Amino acid sequence: MAKPVPTAILFDVFGTCVDWRTCVAREVAAMAAAKGVTLDALAFTDAWRANYSPSMEVVRSGKRPYVPLDVLHRETLVTLCAQFGLPLSEAETDNLNFAWHRLDPWADTVVGLDRLAAKFILSPLSNGNVRLLVDMAKRASLPWDTVLSTEVFKAYKPMPQTYLGAVEMLGCKPGEVMLTAAHNADLRAGQALGLLTAFIHRPTEYGPAQKADLGPEGDWTYIARDLEDLADQLGV
C-alpha cells in the first residue's frame, strides 16, 4: 500500500535541522577565551540543554505563565555562568544567549528542505520563539514558507494545542500534515493527534555518547537517514 503524502510538513528544529551542540559550544568557548576563563564548553552546553525541558515543564504545568524560550535560555545561562565561573556583563549574556539564534544546519538540511519546498508547504514547529527561528532561518538559508513557533500558541510541545494549532493555521486536517523530527517523543505526540510522521536519524545530536533517539521507536509514516533521503522517498 502506498504511503500517504502530506500537503504540508512541520519540522522540529533543534537537533533535527540544526546542530545546536557544536555551535553553542563554539560560542561558549570563544566567550570563555575572551574572558580568560578555562572551562569545558561542551559540558557547559550540555548542561544548558539539559535544563531545556525542565524549564518548559514549569510553564506546561501551569506553575508559570508562558514566557518565550529566549527568556528560559537566558535564565539558565545566568545560573550556569555562576556555576562555571564565567563572569559576563548584561550585554555579553544577551549576546551568548543569542548563540541559539546562530545555529548551523546539518549538511543535508538546506538541500533537503529546498527539494521538499518545491512540492510541500514547509514550516518549523519548534519550541524556539519566533525571533529565534527567523534569525536562524535567515542566517542558515532555511526555506520556510512560514514560521510556526509554539510561541504563537503560548504553549510548549508536546501540548496538543501546539500541533493542532499549527495544522489549523495551515488550513489543513491533521492527516494532511506531517511532523518531521529526530525525536520519538515529539513524533508520538503528533501521531496521537492524527498527524503523519517522519523520523530523521540524528545519532550524534548529543555527541558521540548519545543514548536516546538512536533510531525509530514507533510506527512512523516515513523513516529517513536525513532530509535528502526523505525528499527521495517523497519523490522530489
C-alpha contacts under 8 A as a table, 3 or more apart, distances in Angstrom:
res1	aa1	res2	aa2	distance
3	K	221	T	7.04
4	P	196	L	8.00
4	P	221	T	7.77
5	V	176	E	7.60
5	V	234	L	7.22
6	P	9	I	6.80
6	P	120	F	7.55
6	P	175	G	7.44
6	P	176	E	4.79
6	P	177	V	5.27
6	P	178	M	5.91
6	P	196	L	7.42
7	T	120	F	5.76
7	T	121	I	6.56
7	T	172	C	7.89
7	T	176	E	5.33
7	T	177	V	5.98
8	A	120	F	5.30
8	A	121	I	4.40
8	A	122	L	5.94
8	A	123	S	7.97
8	A	170	L	7.70
8	A	176	E	6.68
8	A	177	V	4.90
8	A	178	M	6.42
9	I	120	F	6.73
9	I	121	I	6.14
9	I	122	L	5.11
9	I	123	S	6.54
9	I	177	V	5.62
9	I	178	M	4.72
9	I	179	L	5.95
9	I	180	T	6.99
10	L	122	L	6.11
10	L	123	S	5.07
10	L	124	P	5.29
10	L	125	L	5.63
10	L	177	V	7.14
10	L	178	M	5.98
10	L	179	L	4.76
10	L	180	T	6.03
11	F	16	T	7.61
11	F	17	C	7.78
11	F	122	L	7.76
11	F	123	S	6.31
11	F	124	P	4.50
11	F	125	L	5.46
11	F	126	S	7.25
11	F	179	L	5.86
11	F	180	T	4.81
11	F	181	A	6.11
12	D	15	G	7.81
12	D	16	T	5.90
12	D	17	C	7.18
12	D	124	P	6.02
12	D	125	L	5.56
12	D	126	S	5.31
12	D	179	L	7.55
12	D	180	T	6.23
12	D	181	A	5.06
12	D	182	A	7.62
13	V	16	T	5.15
13	V	17	C	4.84
13	V	18	V	6.24
13	V	124	P	6.48
13	V	125	L	7.43
13	V	126	S	5.89
13	V	181	A	7.71
14	F	17	C	6.26
14	F	18	V	5.60
14	F	19	D	7.02
14	F	20	W	6.24
14	F	126	S	7.68
15	G	18	V	5.29
15	G	19	D	5.57
15	G	20	W	6.35
15	G	182	A	6.82
15	G	202	R	7.05
15	G	205	E	5.56
16	T	19	D	7.88
16	T	181	A	5.57
16	T	182	A	5.09
16	T	183	H	7.92
16	T	200	I	6.90
16	T	202	R	6.76
17	C	105	P	5.73
17	C	106	W	6.18
17	C	109	T	5.80
18	V	103	L	6.12
18	V	104	D	5.53
18	V	105	P	4.03
18	V	106	W	5.39
18	V	109	T	7.67
19	D	22	T	6.09
19	D	23	C	6.49
19	D	103	L	6.44
19	D	104	D	5.88
19	D	105	P	5.98
19	D	106	W	6.01
19	D	205	E	6.62
20	W	23	C	5.34
20	W	24	V	5.88
20	W	100	W	7.14
20	W	103	L	5.77
20	W	104	D	7.39
20	W	205	E	7.73
21	R	24	V	5.52
21	R	25	A	6.01
21	R	42	L	7.38
21	R	45	T	6.53
21	R	46	D	7.33
21	R	205	E	6.95
21	R	206	Y	6.64
21	R	207	G	7.62
22	T	25	A	5.33
22	T	26	R	6.16
22	T	42	L	7.84
23	C	26	R	5.15
23	C	27	E	6.58
23	C	99	A	7.55
23	C	102	R	7.65
23	C	103	L	5.66
23	C	104	D	6.63
24	V	27	E	5.22
24	V	28	V	6.16
24	V	45	T	6.39
24	V	99	A	5.76
24	V	100	W	6.69
24	V	103	L	7.34
25	A	28	V	4.94
25	A	29	A	6.01
25	A	41	A	5.03
25	A	42	L	5.25
25	A	44	F	7.43
25	A	45	T	5.54
26	R	29	A	5.20
26	R	30	A	6.24
26	R	41	A	7.29
27	E	30	A	5.01
27	E	31	M	6.11
27	E	96	L	6.97
27	E	99	A	6.63
28	V	31	M	5.19
28	V	32	A	6.08
28	V	41	A	5.65
28	V	44	F	7.68
28	V	45	T	7.54
28	V	96	L	7.15
29	A	32	A	5.10
29	A	33	A	6.08
29	A	39	L	7.71
29	A	40	D	7.81
29	A	41	A	5.26
30	A	33	A	5.13
30	A	34	A	6.18
31	M	34	A	5.07
31	M	35	K	6.30
31	M	96	L	7.63
32	A	35	K	5.10
32	A	36	G	6.07
32	A	37	V	4.94
32	A	38	T	6.56
32	A	39	L	7.14
32	A	86	L	6.70
33	A	36	G	4.96
33	A	37	V	5.87
33	A	38	T	7.12
34	A	37	V	7.70
35	K	86	L	7.59
35	K	87	P	7.65
37	V	85	G	7.56
37	V	86	L	6.54
39	L	44	F	7.86
39	L	84	F	6.95
40	D	43	A	5.30
40	D	44	F	6.22
41	A	44	F	5.00
41	A	45	T	6.10
42	L	45	T	4.98
42	L	46	D	6.01
43	A	46	D	5.05
43	A	47	A	6.11
44	F	47	A	5.19
44	F	48	W	6.21
44	F	80	L	7.25
44	F	84	F	7.62
45	T	48	W	4.96
45	T	49	R	6.23
46	D	49	R	5.14
46	D	50	A	5.95
46	D	206	Y	7.85
47	A	50	A	4.90
47	A	51	N	6.66
47	A	80	L	7.77
48	W	51	N	5.73
48	W	52	Y	6.99
48	W	73	H	7.58
48	W	76	T	6.40
48	W	77	L	6.72
48	W	80	L	7.30
49	R	52	Y	5.07
50	A	53	S	7.04
50	A	54	P	7.78
51	N	54	P	5.24
51	N	55	S	5.82
51	N	76	T	7.01
52	Y	55	S	5.55
52	Y	56	M	6.48
52	Y	72	L	7.78
52	Y	73	H	7.38
53	S	56	M	5.14
53	S	57	E	6.02
54	P	57	E	4.98
54	P	58	V	6.70
55	S	58	V	5.64
55	S	59	V	7.30
55	S	72	L	6.39
56	M	59	V	5.22
56	M	60	R	6.20
56	M	72	L	7.61
56	M	156	Y	6.81
57	E	60	R	4.75
57	E	61	S	5.84
58	V	61	S	5.35
58	V	62	G	6.58
58	V	63	K	5.46
58	V	64	R	5.90
59	V	62	G	5.28
59	V	63	K	5.95
59	V	64	R	4.84
59	V	65	P	5.96
59	V	66	Y	5.74
59	V	67	V	7.77
59	V	155	A	7.66
59	V	156	Y	7.82
60	R	63	K	7.68
60	R	155	A	6.81
60	R	156	Y	6.52
60	R	159	M	7.50
61	S	64	R	7.66
62	G	65	P	6.61
66	Y	154	K	5.80
66	Y	155	A	6.59
67	V	71	V	6.44
67	V	72	L	7.33
67	V	154	K	7.78
68	P	71	V	5.55
68	P	72	L	6.85
68	P	128	G	7.53
68	P	129	N	5.67
68	P	151	E	6.40
69	L	72	L	4.99
69	L	73	H	5.95
69	L	127	N	6.83
69	L	128	G	5.64
69	L	129	N	5.79
70	D	73	H	5.10
70	D	74	R	6.11
70	D	97	N	7.37
70	D	98	F	7.90
70	D	128	G	7.55
70	D	129	N	6.92
70	D	132	L	7.62
71	V	74	R	5.18
71	V	75	E	6.27
72	L	75	E	5.22
72	L	76	T	6.36
73	H	76	T	5.26
73	H	77	L	6.13
73	H	97	N	6.71
74	R	77	L	4.87
74	R	78	V	6.24
74	R	93	T	7.52
74	R	94	D	7.45
74	R	97	N	5.78
75	E	78	V	5.34
75	E	79	T	6.58
76	T	79	T	5.21
76	T	80	L	6.21
77	L	80	L	5.06
77	L	81	C	6.05
77	L	93	T	7.61
77	L	97	N	7.09
78	V	81	C	5.23
78	V	82	A	6.55
78	V	93	T	7.49
79	T	82	A	5.36
79	T	83	Q	6.39
80	L	83	Q	4.86
80	L	84	F	5.93
81	C	84	F	5.24
81	C	85	G	5.67
81	C	86	L	4.67
81	C	87	P	6.39
81	C	88	L	7.54
82	A	85	G	5.21
82	A	86	L	6.39
82	A	87	P	7.25
83	Q	86	L	7.89
88	L	91	A	7.82
88	L	92	E	5.47
88	L	93	T	5.74
89	S	92	E	5.03
89	S	93	T	6.03
90	E	93	T	5.07
90	E	94	D	6.22
91	A	94	D	5.11
91	A	95	N	6.19
92	E	95	N	5.01
92	E	96	L	6.13
93	T	96	L	5.26
93	T	97	N	6.00
94	D	97	N	5.07
94	D	98	F	6.36
95	N	98	F	5.22
95	N	99	A	6.98
96	L	99	A	5.25
97	N	100	W	6.50
98	F	101	H	5.10
98	F	102	R	6.90
98	F	132	L	7.89
99	A	102	R	5.12
99	A	103	L	6.92
100	W	103	L	5.95
100	W	132	L	7.19
101	H	132	L	4.95
101	H	133	L	6.91
101	H	135	D	5.70
101	H	136	M	4.98
102	R	135	D	7.25
102	R	136	M	5.57
102	R	139	R	6.92
102	R	140	A	7.99
103	L	136	M	6.44
103	L	140	A	7.54
104	D	140	A	6.22
105	P	108	D	7.82
105	P	109	T	5.84
105	P	110	V	7.10
105	P	140	A	6.38
106	W	109	T	5.29
106	W	110	V	7.93
107	A	110	V	7.43
108	D	111	V	5.69
108	D	112	G	5.81
108	D	226	D	6.61
108	D	227	L	6.07
108	D	228	E	6.13
109	T	112	G	5.19
109	T	113	L	5.96
109	T	226	D	7.82
109	T	227	L	5.96
109	T	228	E	7.53
110	V	113	L	5.12
110	V	114	D	5.94
110	V	140	A	7.90
110	V	141	S	6.88
110	V	142	L	5.99
110	V	143	P	7.58
111	V	114	D	5.18
111	V	115	R	6.31
111	V	227	L	7.99
111	V	228	E	6.88
112	G	115	R	5.25
112	G	116	L	6.27
112	G	227	L	4.74
112	G	228	E	4.32
112	G	229	D	7.84
112	G	230	L	7.65
112	G	231	A	6.20
113	L	116	L	4.98
113	L	117	A	5.89
113	L	142	L	7.19
113	L	143	P	6.63
113	L	227	L	6.92
113	L	228	E	7.84
114	D	117	A	5.08
114	D	118	A	6.75
114	D	143	P	6.40
115	R	118	A	5.59
115	R	119	K	7.74
115	R	228	E	7.85
115	R	231	A	6.44
115	R	236	V	5.96
116	L	119	K	5.77
116	L	120	F	5.90
116	L	122	L	7.77
116	L	231	A	5.81
116	L	236	V	6.30
117	A	120	F	5.26
117	A	121	I	6.39
117	A	122	L	6.29
117	A	143	P	7.11
117	A	144	W	7.85
118	A	236	V	7.44
119	K	236	V	7.16
121	I	144	W	7.99
121	I	145	D	6.26
122	L	143	P	7.67
122	L	144	W	5.30
122	L	145	D	5.45
122	L	146	T	7.09
123	S	144	W	5.13
123	S	145	D	5.99
123	S	146	T	5.39
123	S	147	V	5.48
123	S	148	L	6.19
124	P	144	W	7.21
124	P	146	T	7.82
124	P	147	V	5.84
124	P	148	L	5.72
124	P	149	S	6.81
125	L	147	V	7.58
125	L	148	L	5.33
125	L	149	S	5.34
125	L	150	T	6.53
125	L	162	T	7.96
125	L	163	Y	7.75
125	L	166	A	7.49
126	S	129	N	7.61
126	S	148	L	7.33
126	S	149	S	5.21
126	S	150	T	6.03
126	S	157	K	7.84
127	N	149	S	6.12
127	N	150	T	5.27
127	N	151	E	7.06
127	N	156	Y	5.85
127	N	157	K	6.57
128	G	132	L	6.08
128	G	133	L	6.27
128	G	149	S	6.26
128	G	150	T	7.24
128	G	151	E	7.51
129	N	132	L	5.37
129	N	133	L	6.33
129	N	149	S	5.65
129	N	150	T	6.99
129	N	151	E	5.41
130	V	133	L	5.19
130	V	134	V	6.07
130	V	147	V	6.92
130	V	148	L	7.42
130	V	149	S	5.53
130	V	151	E	6.71
130	V	152	V	7.88
131	R	134	V	5.12
131	R	135	D	6.02
132	L	135	D	5.29
132	L	136	M	6.11
133	L	136	M	5.06
133	L	137	A	5.99
133	L	147	V	7.19
133	L	149	S	7.55
134	V	137	A	5.09
134	V	138	K	6.17
134	V	147	V	7.24
135	D	138	K	5.33
135	D	139	R	6.22
136	M	139	R	5.26
136	M	140	A	5.92
136	M	142	L	7.83
137	A	140	A	5.21
137	A	141	S	5.39
137	A	142	L	4.63
137	A	143	P	7.25
137	A	144	W	7.59
138	K	141	S	5.28
138	K	142	L	6.81
144	W	147	V	6.62
148	L	152	V	6.84
148	L	166	A	6.59
149	S	152	V	5.71
149	S	153	F	7.85
150	T	153	F	5.36
150	T	154	K	6.35
150	T	155	A	5.82
150	T	156	Y	5.72
150	T	157	K	7.09
150	T	162	T	5.64
151	E	154	K	4.81
151	E	155	A	6.37
151	E	156	Y	7.54
152	V	155	A	7.94
153	F	161	Q	6.95
153	F	162	T	6.10
153	F	165	G	6.98
155	A	159	M	6.76
155	A	161	Q	7.44
155	A	162	T	6.58
156	Y	159	M	5.95
156	Y	162	T	6.77
157	K	160	P	7.34
157	K	162	T	6.13
157	K	163	Y	7.71
157	K	186	D	7.56
158	P	162	T	7.22
158	P	163	Y	7.86
158	P	186	D	6.51
158	P	189	A	5.96
158	P	190	G	7.97
159	M	162	T	5.91
159	M	163	Y	7.59
160	P	163	Y	5.59
160	P	164	L	6.15
160	P	189	A	7.56
160	P	190	G	7.98
160	P	193	L	7.46
161	Q	164	L	5.11
161	Q	165	G	5.27
162	T	165	G	5.21
162	T	166	A	6.22
163	Y	166	A	5.29
163	Y	167	V	6.36
163	Y	190	G	6.46
163	Y	193	L	7.86
164	L	167	V	5.00
164	L	168	E	6.14
164	L	174	P	7.22
164	L	193	L	7.53
165	G	168	E	5.11
165	G	169	M	6.16
166	A	169	M	5.11
166	A	170	L	6.27
167	V	170	L	5.24
167	V	171	G	6.52
167	V	172	C	5.53
167	V	173	K	6.36
167	V	174	P	6.05
167	V	177	V	6.71
168	E	171	G	5.10
168	E	172	C	5.93
168	E	173	K	7.19
169	M	172	C	7.66
172	C	176	E	6.02
172	C	177	V	6.94
173	K	176	E	5.37
173	K	177	V	6.97
174	P	177	V	5.47
174	P	193	L	7.07
174	P	194	G	5.22
174	P	195	L	4.74
174	P	196	L	7.56
175	G	178	M	7.51
175	G	194	G	5.65
175	G	195	L	5.02
175	G	196	L	5.93
176	E	195	L	7.19
176	E	196	L	7.32
177	V	195	L	5.71
177	V	196	L	6.06
178	M	195	L	5.60
178	M	196	L	4.26
178	M	197	T	5.11
178	M	198	A	6.96
179	L	187	L	6.72
179	L	190	G	6.68
179	L	195	L	6.62
179	L	196	L	6.19
179	L	197	T	4.87
179	L	198	A	6.22
180	T	187	L	7.40
180	T	197	T	5.86
180	T	198	A	4.59
180	T	199	F	6.00
180	T	200	I	7.07
181	A	184	N	7.47
181	A	186	D	6.94
181	A	187	L	6.65
181	A	198	A	6.45
181	A	199	F	5.41
181	A	200	I	5.83
182	A	199	F	5.52
182	A	200	I	4.71
182	A	201	H	5.83
182	A	202	R	6.00
182	A	213	D	6.88
183	H	186	D	5.57
183	H	187	L	6.61
183	H	199	F	7.31
183	H	213	D	5.77
184	N	187	L	5.08
184	N	188	R	6.08
184	N	199	F	7.38
184	N	213	D	6.40
184	N	216	P	6.63
184	N	217	E	6.23
184	N	218	G	7.17
185	A	188	R	5.04
185	A	189	A	6.33
186	D	189	A	5.29
186	D	190	G	6.41
187	L	190	G	5.09
187	L	191	Q	5.91
187	L	197	T	6.13
187	L	198	A	7.62
187	L	199	F	7.57
187	L	220	W	7.79
188	R	191	Q	5.10
188	R	192	A	6.09
188	R	218	G	7.46
189	A	192	A	5.33
189	A	193	L	6.83
190	G	193	L	5.35
190	G	194	G	6.68
190	G	195	L	5.40
190	G	196	L	7.61
190	G	197	T	7.37
191	Q	194	G	5.08
191	Q	195	L	4.92
191	Q	196	L	6.24
191	Q	197	T	6.52
192	A	195	L	7.40
196	L	220	W	7.54
196	L	221	T	5.97
197	T	220	W	5.31
197	T	221	T	5.08
197	T	222	Y	6.37
198	A	220	W	5.94
198	A	221	T	5.80
198	A	222	Y	4.49
198	A	223	I	5.57
198	A	224	A	7.23
199	F	216	P	6.38
199	F	220	W	6.73
199	F	222	Y	6.33
199	F	223	I	4.80
199	F	224	A	6.13
200	I	223	I	6.31
200	I	224	A	5.12
200	I	225	R	5.66
200	I	226	D	5.46
200	I	227	L	7.09
201	H	213	D	7.95
201	H	214	L	6.99
201	H	215	G	6.37
201	H	216	P	7.92
201	H	224	A	6.56
201	H	225	R	4.96
201	H	226	D	6.14
202	R	205	E	5.62
202	R	213	D	7.77
202	R	214	L	7.16
202	R	225	R	7.90
202	R	226	D	7.78
203	P	206	Y	7.70
203	P	207	G	7.97
203	P	210	Q	6.76
203	P	213	D	6.96
203	P	214	L	5.02
203	P	215	G	7.63
204	T	207	G	4.63
204	T	208	P	5.64
204	T	209	A	7.79
204	T	210	Q	6.23
205	E	210	Q	7.23
206	Y	209	A	7.07
206	Y	210	Q	5.16
207	G	210	Q	5.66
210	Q	214	L	7.52
211	K	214	L	6.69
213	D	216	P	6.96
213	D	217	E	7.87
216	P	219	D	7.98
216	P	220	W	7.67
216	P	223	I	7.24
220	W	223	I	6.63
222	Y	230	L	7.57
223	I	230	L	7.61
224	A	227	L	7.05
224	A	229	D	5.56
224	A	230	L	5.34
225	R	229	D	6.06
225	R	230	L	7.62
226	D	229	D	5.33
226	D	230	L	6.41
227	L	230	L	4.87
227	L	231	A	6.20
228	E	231	A	4.99
228	E	232	D	6.26
229	D	232	D	4.95
229	D	233	Q	6.28
230	L	233	Q	5.09
230	L	234	L	6.22
231	A	234	L	5.05
231	A	235	G	6.16
231	A	236	V	5.36
232	D	235	G	5.13
232	D	236	V	5.95
233	Q	236	V	7.85
